[in-house]
Amino acid sequence: MIQAAYFHIPFCAQICHYCDFNKVFFQNQPVDEYLQAMEKEMKHTVETFQMNELRTVFVGGGTPTVLEMNQLEYFLSSIHRYFSLAEDVEFTFEANPDNVSEEKLRLLKEAGVNRLSFGVQTFDDDLLKRIGRSHTKKEAIQTIELAKKIGFENINIDLMYGLPTQTFQQLKETLDIAFSLDVQHFSAYSLIIEPKTVFYNLMKKKQLSLPSQEEEAEMYEEIMEQMERNGYHQYELSNYAKKGFESRHNLTYWNNEQYYGIGAGAHSYVAGRRNANAGPIKKYIELVEENGLPYIESHMVTRVEQMEEEMFLGLRKTEGVCKKVFEKKYACSMEDVFGKQIEEQKQNGLLEETNDYVRLTHRGKLLGNEVFQAFIGAIDNETNLDIS
């Protein structure tokens, strides 16, 4: 039963130096035509798949709030026209501090958006310029306070660490300001240098000064410690929330559940298939016009792949992977399938096991990718199970 949907708005007023998401400059783009194509994809999705009430909606990008008022109204109306939203829906909208006005915030609230995710990254003005962000520390604080004044009671702030030239002291100062804003949720991600980004090109030219791995690990330790001290429970490797404010939409991904993906470059997991939409705007619009669904890739996930994904996605959660849920989903025990890998990672001090869960240790959180890799391709001919 699918109860989650992601909608992608690929337009930005400015391209950040680290971003490799599917995005284009807002100016001179066929934005209205794109939104019409999204509406057609919504319609075709509803007609093609058995629809249930959505319990989570997430609008990301790009920068969704770069849309003009009439475009925002059209887009939000399209969602309500084709999707039935549960009474307790979690409706998240990503926003940049410098392009979301009071008028836009009020429109979002009236349309049922009840969770905002602000891409702040840091409250240090020099670092903001260095990473290509267009807002200032002052604008970020003012916009978040405005959102609270308008009545938003579920706000996330995205933060980044391991940024070029970032010091431990700069991180601590950003955290102090972040906690003073009294929001409900934080996402804190380490910088990853991705191909086809400004930072990648600078790194190749040896013109990018990054903190060492040890310094980055110290920053992560500081974030975990400070979040706990300030009342934010770490429920996933990079996510922290006050009790009851965990992101239900993102938990859909980490729980390895299915979801709809609408828009250029969006991915979906529907009817056992993982689908990828065309990324280029023109190609996306063309495919929607031709086929209704703009898939360029579609892969039926095998049972083996499902079990692997259950492990490496679920282990991102601090509670870990539930043994009973695993057995209910796949009609075999986690021990029978992954016993060898679990024991090896326990011996390495990266996993721990309770009666009900397998989860990362504190050290395992620092070396998560190493643990996840252990479960990919782990099922072989030695496994005495019918896993076809």
N, C-alpha and C positions, 0 to 999 in steps of 0.2 A: 504494500500500500504506500503510494508516494504522497508525501505531505509537505514537500519542500520545493521551492523554485528559486532559481538565480536568474537575474536579468542584467545584461551587460550593456553599459553605455560607454562606448570607446573614445569619447571626445575629451580633450584636455585643453586648457588655456595655455599650459606650459608643460613641457616634458621633463620630468625629473631625471637626474643623471644616472640613477640606479634602476629605473623601471624598465622591465621587459614585458609587461602586460600588453595585451592587444589594445593599442591606442593610437590616435592621430590628433593633430592640431584641430581645434574646433573651427577655426576660420576657414571659409571657402569649402566646407564639407556639405554634402546633401543630407543635412540633419533631419529635415522633415520627411524626406523620402526614406531615410533609415528607420525612423520611428514608425512609419506606415508599414515597412517590411517587418518590423518587430511585431506589430499588431497582427499581421497575417500569419507569422510564425506561431503566435499565441493561439490564434483561431485553429490552425491546422493541428497544433499539439493537442488541444482539447478534443478535436474531432478524431484524432488518431488513437489516443490512449484513454483508457478508463480513468476518469478524473475523480479525485477525492478532494475534500476540503484541504486547503493549504494551512498548515500550522506555522510555517516559516516562509518568509519572503525576504530575499536579500538583493538589493540593487547596488551593483558595484561598477568599477570601471578601470581605466579612465577616471573621469570625474563627473558623476551624474548631475551634480549641482551646477555644472557649467551650462546646462540647458536653460534657455530663456523661459519666462513664465508660461507663455502659451504652449511651449513644447513640453514643459513639465506637466501641465494640466492634461494635455493630450495623452502623454505616456501613462500617467497615473490612472486616467479614465480607461485606457486600454486594459490595464491589469484587472481593474474591477469589472470590466465588461465580460471578460472571458474566464476569470478564475474566481472560485468561491473561497472566501477567506474565513477561517474559523474565528469564533468569537474571541478567543484568546491568542490570536495570531501574533507572532513576533515579526514585525515588519521593519526591516533595517534598510537605511539609506546611507550610503557613503557620502561624505561631504568634505570639501576643502574649506579651511577657515576664511579664505579671502574671496570666495565667490558664492557665498550663501547669505543672502540678505534676510532681513526680518520678514519681508514679503514672501520669500521662498520658504522659509521655515514655517510660516503660518499655513501656507498651501500644503506642505508636506503633512503637517499635523492634521489638517482638515481631511486629507485623503487617507488617513488611517495609519500613516507612518508613526511608529511608537518607539523606534530605536535609531539613534544616530551614531555613525562611526566617523570620527574626525581624523583625517590624516595629518597629524601634527608632526610626528617624527622626533622633534626636539624643540625645546624652548630656548635654544641658543641662536641668536640672530646670525652670527657668523657661520655657524654650521648649516643653518637653513640655506644661506646663500651658496655655500660650498656644495650642497647636494642638489641644488637646482630648484628648491622650493620657492614659491612666489609670495608666501605670507610671512608675517613677522610674529615674534613672540606675543606682542601686544594684541595683534589681530586674532590670534588663536585664543587667547584668554577671553577677550571681549565676545567672540562668537560663541564660545562654549557657555559663558554666563548668559548670553542672550537666549540661547536654546533652553537653558534651565528656566529662565524667566517666562518664556512662552509656554512652558509646561512639559517639556520633554524630561522624563524621569528615568530613562534608560539610555545612557550615553557611554560610548566607548571612545577611548583615545588610543590611536596607533602611535607607538614609539619605536625608534630604531637605535641600535647601539653597534659599536664596532665601526663607526663612521670615520672617514678620512680625517686625521689629526684630532679626533675626539679624545679628550682626556677623561680619566676617572672622575675628576672633580666636576667636569661639565655634565657628565651623566648624573651625578648626585644632585646637582642644582636643578636639572630637568625633572628628576623624580620629586624633589621637594615642591616645585611649582605644580606638577601634575597632581600630587596628593592634596594640595591646597584647594583644588577645584572640586573635590568631593563628587567625582563621577562614579558610575557603577561598575565599570569594566575597563581593563587595559589589555592591549595586545602589544607585546614587546619582542621585536624581531631583530636578529643580527643581520648586518648587511651581507648580502651574497652578491658577488660580482657576476653578472650574467652577460653572455655574449650579446652583441648588438646594442650595447648601452654606452653612454659617454664614459662611465667609470671603467668599463672593459677596455676601451681604446686607450684611456690614460694609463691603465695598468700595464698594457702591452708596451707602452712607451716608457715604463718605469717612472711615471710622473704621478703616482697615487700613493700617498703616505697613509698606510693603514695601521691600526693597533696590532700588536703581535697576538698570536693565538692565546698566549697566557693572559695578556691584558683583556682580551675579549671574554675569556672564561671568567676572569675576575669581575667583569661588568655583569655577566649573566648571574653570577653568585650574588652580587650586590642587589640586582633587581629582584631575585627570588626572596632574599632576606627582607628587603624593604617592603615588598608587596605584602608578605605575611605579617610584618610588624604593623602595617597600616590597615589591616583588615580585609585584604584581597587574597582569596584562596586560589592557589595555582591548580587549575583543573586540566590543563594541557600544557605542553612544553613552553608555549609562547603566550599563553592566555591566563588572565587573572580576573577574578570577579568577586564582588560582594555576594553573599549567600542569596541564591535565587536568581542571579543575573547572568548566569553562564549563557553563552550564545547557543541557543537551541539550533540555529541553522548550521553553524559550524560543527556541532556535535553530530549532525546528520552525516557529514563527511567522515568524521573519525569513528563513527559507529558502523561505517561501511553500509549505509542505507542508500536507497535510490532517490533521485531528485531530477527535476526538469532544469534545463539550461536554455535560456532564450537570448539571442543576440549574437553579434559577430564575435567569433572566437570562443563562445561559451561552450562548455562541456555538459553533457547530461549522462545520467545512469538510469536508463529506463528499460523495463521489460528484459532485464538481464544483460543489456548492451550498454557499453560506454561509447558515446557518440561525441564527435568533435565538429562544431560548426565552422564554416569558412571564416577566416579572419579578416581579409581585406574587405572594406565596406562595399565596394562595387560588386565583388564576387558574391558576397553575402546576399545583397539585394537581388542579384540575378537568380541565384539558386532558390530563394524564397518564391520569386515570381514563377519559376519553372516547376518546382517540386513541393513547395509549401514548407518542407523541412530542409534546411541548408547544410545537411551533413556532408562532410568530405571524408570522414572516417567513421566506421561503425564496427565495433568489435564485441562479439559475444563472449562474455567473461566465463571461463571454464570454472568448474568446481575447485580445481587446484588453485587457480588464480584468486578466487573468492576467499579461500582459506588463508592464502598468503597475505592478501589485502586486509583481512580481518586482524591479522597480527600486526603488520607494520603501521596500519592506520590506528588501530586500537591502542597500541603501546604509546602513542603520542599523549593519550589521556593519563593523568597521574594515577587514576584508579586502576588503569591497565585494562587487560582483556578478561572478560568474565568467562570462566570455564563452562558454566551452565548455558550461557547464551551461545557459545561456540558449539556445544554439543547439540543444542536444540536446532541451530541453523544447519549443521552439516552431518548430523546423525553419526558422529564419531567424536571421541574425546580429543582434546587438545594434546594430551599426553601421547596418545597413539600416533598422532600426526607429527608433532613437533617436539616430542620429548627430548630427543638428542640435542636439538638446537637450544632449547630452554636450559637444559643442564649445563651445556657449554657456557652460555652467557651468565648463568648463576656462578659458575666457577670463576669466570672473569670478573665477577663483582658488579655486573651491569644489570642483571635481572634479579628479582626476588619473587617468591611465590607464597601465597596464602592458600587456605582451603578453597577460596572462591575466585581468586584473581592471580594473574601473572602480570607484573608491572616492572617498570624501570626503577632501579635504585637511584639515589642521589647522583652517584657517579655516572650511572647510565644516562641520566638526563643530559650530561655534558658530552656524551658520546653516542647519542641516539641513532645517528645515521649508521654507525657501525653495527648496532644491534639490529636495526631494521633490515640491513643487507643480509643478515644471517638467515632470514626467513624467505628470501627471494630465491627461487629455484631449489629450495630445501627438500621438496618432496621428490623422491626418486624411486627407482625400482626396488629399493630395499624396504620401502614402506609397504607393509602387508595389509593394504586396505583397498577396497574397491572405490577408487576416487575418479572414475571416468565420468 
